[in-house]
Amino acid sequence: MAESRQVFQDAPGQQVQAMQQGEDPALAPFLQMLDDHVSAHPERLQPMTTDLAAHLEDLVGAVDVDLNAPLETDGEEDEDRASL
């Protein structure tokens, strides 16, 4: 099993604190918000149809995403656009 590495998170006005990889302080509140919303409005849930799946594939099917690639840091995206 791969060794867990330290990831650092900066909060305004606070010292940088070490965080274990995989811990995301925003994930639990986000999932709770989704749970609350689905519980309060189950009538808004829609089944995943083949038409919807085909529409989503049309929208993003040509996008190749490497989920293991490192994320770009601030500024890199602007530099990439400038070179086009």
Long-range contacts (C-beta under 8 A, 24 or more apart in sequence): none
